[in-house]
Amino acid sequence: MNYNSQEFQDELTRIITNALREDVGDGDHSSLSCIPSTATGKARLLVKDNGVIAGLAFAKAVFQQVDPDLQVEFLMNDGDTVKYGDEAFYVSGSSQSILKAERLVLNAMQRMSAIATKTRKFVDVLKGTNTKILDTRKTTPGIRVLEKWAVDIGGGVNHRFGLYDMIMLKDNHIDFAGGVVEAIEKTKQYLKDTQKDLKIIVEARSLEEIEKILSVDGVYRILIDNFNYENTKKAVALIGDKCLTESSGGITLDTAKNYADCGVDFISSGSLTHSVYNMDLSLKAMHE
């Protein structure tokens, strides 16, 4: 996805609208009950952890949607390395508006920063190789675009965004279709019939299956799934420059470099988005 596109901005608006509906309901009665509607204030985003900050642009979008009169002053950029005690931004304006936006901003930024931090660790491990780290569709329902945005901020590469923008033939597709060659041929015919221009990725479970995939034209990338190092090297040699290669299946920070050294173009890891610990961030009122 183009993060500067109108499509992306529209998706952010939908996410923010739904999140505020969920959180605010018919009103933030905690604030309404004790803070005058005319009251103004200022708050700072305090970093209480070490890592990579992400979600600053999203925070700005939240504040603008909650109250266009809120003013945000950023002290850093998405993707910057942060440490305990850093301040990321100041927000000033209606106290009620700041409090209404607070939890959504924190929830999103804490998770996005955790994802960006983990992604950056993979990127650092893979430095010096030709292998890039990919995310997956193993994301939190409803906020996939935020989590993939965080991967991008962390220096990773986005895999497909959904079932609609790329074809991936995995084990169940292959088995239901009657075999890997049959699945590919049916897919190519489908794309021709529907006049869709979508890349085809095919999962391989063995070296024999890779040979079958290579017997058919039109495959963009082969997913070398759950192979050990030795067989991954054999798979890469077998595939050569016929198409791109991707390793997946429980690959961790400890094993990523070993798979990269096998010569694969990409490593995909669901752990970038499904196994992170939120970065500790707080929005604190400032007394002037």
MIVODO-24845 format. One line per field, with one value per residue (C-alpha): residue number from 0; residue in three letters; z, y, x. Coordinates in Angstrom, 1 decimal. Layout:
BEGIN
k <- (NUM | ...)
r <- (ALA | ...)
zz <- (Z | ...)
yy <- (Y | ...)
xx <- (X | ...)
This chain:
BEGIN
k <- (0 | 1 | 2 | 3 | 4 | 5 | 6 | 7 | 8 | 9 | 10 | 11 | 12 | 13 | 14 | 15 | 16 | 17 | 18 | 19 | 20 | 21 | 22 | 23 | 24 | 25 | 26 | 27 | 28 | 29 | 30 | 31 | 32 | 33 | 34 | 35 | 36 | 37 | 38 | 39 | 40 | 41 | 42 | 43 | 44 | 45 | 46 | 47 | 48 | 49 | 50 | 51 | 52 | 53 | 54 | 55 | 56 | 57 | 58 | 59 | 60 | 61 | 62 | 63 | 64 | 65 | 66 | 67 | 68 | 69 | 70 | 71 | 72 | 73 | 74 | 75 | 76 | 77 | 78 | 79 | 80 | 81 | 82 | 83 | 84 | 85 | 86 | 87 | 88 | 89 | 90 | 91 | 92 | 93 | 94 | 95 | 96 | 97 | 98 | 99 | 100 | 101 | 102 | 103 | 104 | 105 | 106 | 107 | 108 | 109 | 110 | 111 | 112 | 113 | 114 | 115 | 116 | 117 | 118 | 119 | 120 | 121 | 122 | 123 | 124 | 125 | 126 | 127 | 128 | 129 | 130 | 131 | 132 | 133 | 134 | 135 | 136 | 137 | 138 | 139 | 140 | 141 | 142 | 143 | 144 | 145 | 146 | 147 | 148 | 149 | 150 | 151 | 152 | 153 | 154 | 155 | 156 | 157 | 158 | 159 | 160 | 161 | 162 | 163 | 164 | 165 | 166 | 167 | 168 | 169 | 170 | 171 | 172 | 173 | 174 | 175 | 176 | 177 | 178 | 179 | 180 | 181 | 182 | 183 | 184 | 185 | 186 | 187 | 188 | 189 | 190 | 191 | 192 | 193 | 194 | 195 | 196 | 197 | 198 | 199 | 200 | 201 | 202 | 203 | 204 | 205 | 206 | 207 | 208 | 209 | 210 | 211 | 212 | 213 | 214 | 215 | 216 | 217 | 218 | 219 | 220 | 221 | 222 | 223 | 224 | 225 | 226 | 227 | 228 | 229 | 230 | 231 | 232 | 233 | 234 | 235 | 236 | 237 | 238 | 239 | 240 | 241 | 242 | 243 | 244 | 245 | 246 | 247 | 248 | 249 | 250 | 251 | 252 | 253 | 254 | 255 | 256 | 257 | 258 | 259 | 260 | 261 | 262 | 263 | 264 | 265 | 266 | 267 | 268 | 269 | 270 | 271 | 272 | 273 | 274 | 275 | 276 | 277 | 278 | 279 | 280 | 281 | 282 | 283 | 284 | 285 | 286 | 287)
r <- (MET | ASN | TYR | ASN | SER | GLN | GLU | PHE | GLN | ASP | GLU | LEU | THR | ARG | ILE | ILE | THR | ASN | ALA | LEU | ARG | GLU | ASP | VAL | GLY | ASP | GLY | ASP | HIS | SER | SER | LEU | SER | CYS | ILE | PRO | SER | THR | ALA | THR | GLY | LYS | ALA | ARG | LEU | LEU | VAL | LYS | ASP | ASN | GLY | VAL | ILE | ALA | GLY | LEU | ALA | PHE | ALA | LYS | ALA | VAL | PHE | GLN | GLN | VAL | ASP | PRO | ASP | LEU | GLN | VAL | GLU | PHE | LEU | MET | ASN | ASP | GLY | ASP | THR | VAL | LYS | TYR | GLY | ASP | GLU | ALA | PHE | TYR | VAL | SER | GLY | SER | SER | GLN | SER | ILE | LEU | LYS | ALA | GLU | ARG | LEU | VAL | LEU | ASN | ALA | MET | GLN | ARG | MET | SER | ALA | ILE | ALA | THR | LYS | THR | ARG | LYS | PHE | VAL | ASP | VAL | LEU | LYS | GLY | THR | ASN | THR | LYS | ILE | LEU | ASP | THR | ARG | LYS | THR | THR | PRO | GLY | ILE | ARG | VAL | LEU | GLU | LYS | TRP | ALA | VAL | ASP | ILE | GLY | GLY | GLY | VAL | ASN | HIS | ARG | PHE | GLY | LEU | TYR | ASP | MET | ILE | MET | LEU | LYS | ASP | ASN | HIS | ILE | ASP | PHE | ALA | GLY | GLY | VAL | VAL | GLU | ALA | ILE | GLU | LYS | THR | LYS | GLN | TYR | LEU | LYS | ASP | THR | GLN | LYS | ASP | LEU | LYS | ILE | ILE | VAL | GLU | ALA | ARG | SER | LEU | GLU | GLU | ILE | GLU | LYS | ILE | LEU | SER | VAL | ASP | GLY | VAL | TYR | ARG | ILE | LEU | ILE | ASP | ASN | PHE | ASN | TYR | GLU | ASN | THR | LYS | LYS | ALA | VAL | ALA | LEU | ILE | GLY | ASP | LYS | CYS | LEU | THR | GLU | SER | SER | GLY | GLY | ILE | THR | LEU | ASP | THR | ALA | LYS | ASN | TYR | ALA | ASP | CYS | GLY | VAL | ASP | PHE | ILE | SER | SER | GLY | SER | LEU | THR | HIS | SER | VAL | TYR | ASN | MET | ASP | LEU | SER | LEU | LYS | ALA | MET | HIS | GLU)
zz <- (0.0 | -0.7 | 2.7 | 1.0 | -1.0 | -0.5 | -0.1 | 2.9 | 4.4 | 4.0 | 5.8 | 8.7 | 9.0 | 9.2 | 11.9 | 14.0 | 13.6 | 14.7 | 17.6 | 18.9 | 18.6 | 20.6 | 23.3 | 23.6 | 23.0 | 23.9 | 25.7 | 27.8 | 31.0 | 33.2 | 31.5 | 31.0 | 34.7 | 36.1 | 33.4 | 31.9 | 28.2 | 28.0 | 29.8 | 27.8 | 28.6 | 27.3 | 27.5 | 26.5 | 25.2 | 27.5 | 26.3 | 29.1 | 27.1 | 24.5 | 20.9 | 17.7 | 17.9 | 15.5 | 15.2 | 15.4 | 12.1 | 13.3 | 16.5 | 14.6 | 12.5 | 15.7 | 17.3 | 14.1 | 13.8 | 17.5 | 17.4 | 14.4 | 16.8 | 18.8 | 18.1 | 18.0 | 18.1 | 17.2 | 18.7 | 16.7 | 13.6 | 13.0 | 12.8 | 15.2 | 17.9 | 21.4 | 25.0 | 28.4 | 29.3 | 25.7 | 24.8 | 21.4 | 21.1 | 22.8 | 22.3 | 23.4 | 23.2 | 24.7 | 27.7 | 27.0 | 23.5 | 24.6 | 27.1 | 24.5 | 22.1 | 24.8 | 25.0 | 21.2 | 20.6 | 23.3 | 22.3 | 18.7 | 19.3 | 21.9 | 19.6 | 16.4 | 18.3 | 19.5 | 15.9 | 14.5 | 17.2 | 16.5 | 12.7 | 13.1 | 15.1 | 12.1 | 9.7 | 11.7 | 11.9 | 8.1 | 7.4 | 5.0 | 3.2 | 0.3 | 2.2 | 3.3 | 6.1 | 5.3 | 7.4 | 7.0 | 7.3 | 10.9 | 12.2 | 14.6 | 12.8 | 12.0 | 12.3 | 9.8 | 8.0 | 11.2 | 12.0 | 8.4 | 8.5 | 11.6 | 9.8 | 7.0 | 9.6 | 11.2 | 7.8 | 6.8 | 3.6 | 3.4 | 2.1 | 0.6 | 2.4 | 2.0 | -0.1 | -2.9 | -3.9 | -4.5 | -5.0 | -2.5 | -3.1 | 0.2 | 1.3 | 1.6 | -1.8 | -3.4 | -1.7 | -2.6 | -6.2 | -6.7 | -6.7 | -7.1 | -10.9 | -11.1 | -8.6 | -10.6 | -14.0 | -12.6 | -11.1 | -14.4 | -16.2 | -13.5 | -13.9 | -17.7 | -17.4 | -14.9 | -16.6 | -13.2 | -12.9 | -9.7 | -8.8 | -7.9 | -4.9 | -4.3 | -1.1 | -1.4 | 1.2 | -0.3 | -2.9 | -5.1 | -5.0 | -6.0 | -9.1 | -10.0 | -9.5 | -11.7 | -14.5 | -14.8 | -16.0 | -14.3 | -10.7 | -9.2 | -5.9 | -4.2 | -0.5 | 0.9 | 4.0 | 7.1 | 5.4 | 7.3 | 6.3 | 4.2 | 2.2 | 1.9 | 0.2 | -2.1 | -2.9 | -3.7 | -6.0 | -7.7 | -8.2 | -9.4 | -11.1 | -12.3 | -9.7 | -6.3 | -3.0 | 0.4 | 3.6 | 6.3 | 9.2 | 12.8 | 11.8 | 14.7 | 15.3 | 16.3 | 13.0 | 10.5 | 9.5 | 8.9 | 6.5 | 4.8 | 4.3 | 2.3 | -0.3 | -0.1 | -1.3 | 1.6 | 5.0 | 6.3 | 9.9 | 11.5 | 14.8 | 13.7 | 14.3 | 16.4 | 19.1 | 20.4 | 23.8 | 23.7 | 24.2 | 27.4 | 26.6 | 28.6 | 27.9 | 30.8 | 31.5 | 31.7 | 34.3 | 33.1)
yy <- (0.0 | 3.5 | 5.2 | 8.6 | 7.6 | 8.7 | 5.0 | 4.8 | 8.1 | 6.8 | 3.5 | 5.5 | 7.5 | 4.3 | 2.9 | 6.0 | 6.4 | 2.9 | 3.0 | 6.2 | 4.7 | 1.7 | 3.8 | 7.0 | 5.8 | 8.6 | 10.6 | 10.7 | 11.1 | 11.0 | 14.2 | 15.8 | 15.4 | 17.3 | 19.4 | 22.5 | 22.5 | 25.7 | 24.3 | 24.1 | 22.2 | 20.7 | 17.1 | 15.3 | 11.8 | 10.2 | 7.2 | 4.7 | 2.1 | 1.6 | 0.8 | 2.4 | 4.9 | 4.4 | 5.8 | 9.5 | 10.3 | 8.2 | 10.1 | 13.3 | 11.9 | 10.9 | 14.3 | 16.1 | 13.8 | 14.3 | 18.1 | 20.0 | 22.8 | 20.6 | 21.6 | 18.9 | 19.6 | 16.6 | 16.3 | 13.2 | 11.2 | 7.8 | 5.3 | 7.1 | 5.2 | 6.2 | 5.6 | 5.8 | 9.4 | 10.7 | 13.0 | 12.3 | 15.2 | 17.9 | 18.3 | 21.3 | 22.6 | 21.5 | 19.4 | 17.3 | 16.6 | 15.5 | 13.1 | 11.7 | 10.9 | 9.7 | 6.0 | 5.5 | 7.3 | 5.3 | 1.9 | 2.4 | 3.8 | 1.3 | -1.6 | 0.1 | 0.9 | -2.7 | -4.0 | -1.4 | -2.3 | -6.0 | -5.4 | -3.3 | -6.1 | -8.4 | -5.8 | -5.4 | -9.1 | -9.4 | -6.5 | -7.6 | -10.1 | -9.7 | -10.9 | -8.7 | -9.3 | -9.6 | -9.5 | -11.7 | -11.6 | -12.7 | -9.3 | -8.0 | -7.9 | -4.3 | -2.7 | -4.6 | -1.4 | 0.1 | -3.0 | -3.3 | 0.4 | -0.2 | -2.9 | -0.4 | 2.2 | -0.4 | -1.0 | -4.2 | -5.0 | -5.5 | -8.9 | -8.9 | -6.8 | -9.3 | -12.0 | -9.6 | -8.1 | -11.3 | -15.0 | -17.3 | -21.0 | -22.8 | -26.4 | -26.4 | -24.8 | -27.3 | -30.3 | -29.1 | -28.4 | -31.9 | -31.0 | -28.1 | -28.2 | -28.3 | -25.4 | -23.3 | -24.0 | -23.3 | -20.1 | -18.9 | -19.7 | -17.8 | -14.7 | -14.9 | -15.3 | -12.4 | -10.3 | -9.7 | -8.9 | -10.6 | -12.1 | -15.8 | -17.2 | -21.0 | -22.8 | -25.8 | -28.5 | -30.5 | -30.4 | -32.6 | -30.1 | -27.3 | -29.3 | -29.6 | -25.9 | -25.1 | -27.2 | -24.6 | -21.0 | -17.9 | -18.3 | -15.1 | -16.5 | -19.9 | -20.1 | -22.5 | -23.5 | -25.2 | -26.4 | -26.9 | -25.0 | -27.8 | -28.3 | -24.5 | -24.2 | -27.1 | -25.3 | -22.0 | -23.8 | -25.7 | -22.5 | -20.4 | -17.2 | -18.8 | -16.9 | -15.2 | -17.2 | -16.8 | -18.8 | -19.1 | -21.3 | -20.4 | -18.3 | -16.3 | -13.6 | -16.3 | -18.3 | -15.5 | -14.9 | -18.6 | -18.7 | -15.5 | -17.2 | -19.9 | -17.3 | -16.6 | -13.3 | -12.9 | -14.2 | -13.9 | -13.9 | -13.7 | -12.9 | -9.3 | -8.6 | -11.5 | -11.8 | -8.4 | -6.7 | -3.2 | -0.3 | 1.5 | 5.1 | 7.6 | 10.8 | 13.1 | 16.5 | 19.4 | 22.1 | 25.5)
xx <- (0.0 | 1.1 | 1.2 | 0.8 | -2.3 | -5.9 | -6.8 | -4.5 | -5.9 | -9.5 | -8.5 | -7.0 | -10.2 | -12.3 | -10.0 | -10.1 | -13.9 | -14.5 | -12.0 | -13.6 | -17.0 | -15.8 | -14.1 | -16.1 | -19.7 | -22.1 | -19.4 | -16.2 | -18.2 | -15.1 | -13.8 | -17.3 | -18.1 | -15.1 | -13.3 | -15.0 | -15.5 | -13.5 | -10.5 | -7.3 | -4.1 | -0.9 | 0.4 | 3.6 | 4.2 | 6.8 | 8.8 | 9.4 | 11.2 | 14.0 | 13.3 | 12.0 | 9.1 | 6.2 | 2.7 | 3.5 | 1.7 | -1.2 | -1.4 | -1.6 | -4.5 | -6.3 | -5.9 | -7.1 | -10.1 | -11.1 | -10.5 | -9.0 | -8.0 | -5.5 | -1.9 | 0.8 | 4.5 | 6.7 | 10.1 | 11.1 | 10.0 | 8.5 | 11.4 | 13.7 | 15.5 | 14.3 | 15.3 | 13.7 | 12.9 | 12.6 | 9.7 | 8.1 | 5.6 | 3.6 | -0.2 | -2.1 | -5.7 | -9.0 | -8.3 | -11.4 | -10.3 | -6.8 | -8.3 | -10.7 | -7.9 | -5.4 | -6.1 | -6.5 | -3.2 | -1.4 | -2.8 | -1.9 | 1.6 | 2.5 | 1.8 | 3.1 | 6.4 | 6.8 | 6.3 | 8.7 | 11.3 | 11.1 | 11.3 | 14.4 | 16.0 | 15.5 | 16.7 | 19.9 | 20.4 | 20.1 | 22.5 | 25.3 | 23.0 | 20.7 | 17.7 | 14.7 | 12.3 | 8.6 | 5.5 | 2.4 | -1.4 | -1.1 | -2.3 | -4.9 | -8.3 | -9.3 | -5.9 | -3.8 | -2.8 | -1.4 | 0.6 | 2.0 | 2.7 | 4.8 | 6.7 | 7.5 | 8.6 | 10.9 | 12.6 | 10.8 | 8.9 | 5.2 | 3.9 | 0.4 | -2.1 | -4.9 | -6.4 | -7.1 | -3.7 | -1.7 | -2.3 | -0.6 | -1.2 | -0.5 | -0.8 | -4.6 | -5.1 | -2.7 | -4.4 | -7.9 | -6.9 | -5.5 | -1.8 | 0.6 | 0.7 | -3.0 | -3.3 | -1.0 | -2.6 | -6.1 | -4.9 | -3.3 | -6.6 | -8.5 | -6.3 | -6.8 | -10.6 | -10.9 | -8.3 | -6.6 | -2.9 | -1.8 | 1.5 | 1.5 | 3.4 | 3.4 | 4.3 | 6.6 | 6.8 | 9.6 | 12.3 | 10.2 | 7.3 | 9.8 | 10.7 | 7.0 | 6.5 | 9.5 | 7.9 | 5.2 | 5.7 | 4.2 | 5.2 | 6.6 | 8.0 | 8.4 | 7.7 | 10.3 | 8.3 | 9.7 | 12.9 | 16.1 | 19.3 | 20.7 | 17.5 | 17.0 | 20.4 | 19.4 | 16.1 | 17.8 | 20.3 | 17.4 | 15.4 | 18.3 | 17.1 | 13.8 | 11.9 | 12.3 | 12.6 | 11.1 | 11.8 | 9.2 | 8.2 | 9.2 | 12.2 | 13.4 | 16.0 | 18.5 | 18.0 | 17.2 | 20.9 | 21.4 | 18.5 | 19.7 | 23.1 | 21.3 | 20.7 | 16.9 | 15.6 | 13.0 | 12.3 | 8.7 | 7.9 | 4.4 | 6.1 | 6.7 | 3.0 | 1.6 | 4.3 | 5.4 | 5.3 | 4.0 | 6.4 | 5.7 | 4.5 | 2.5 | 0.7 | 1.2 | -0.3 | 2.1 | 1.7 | 2.9)
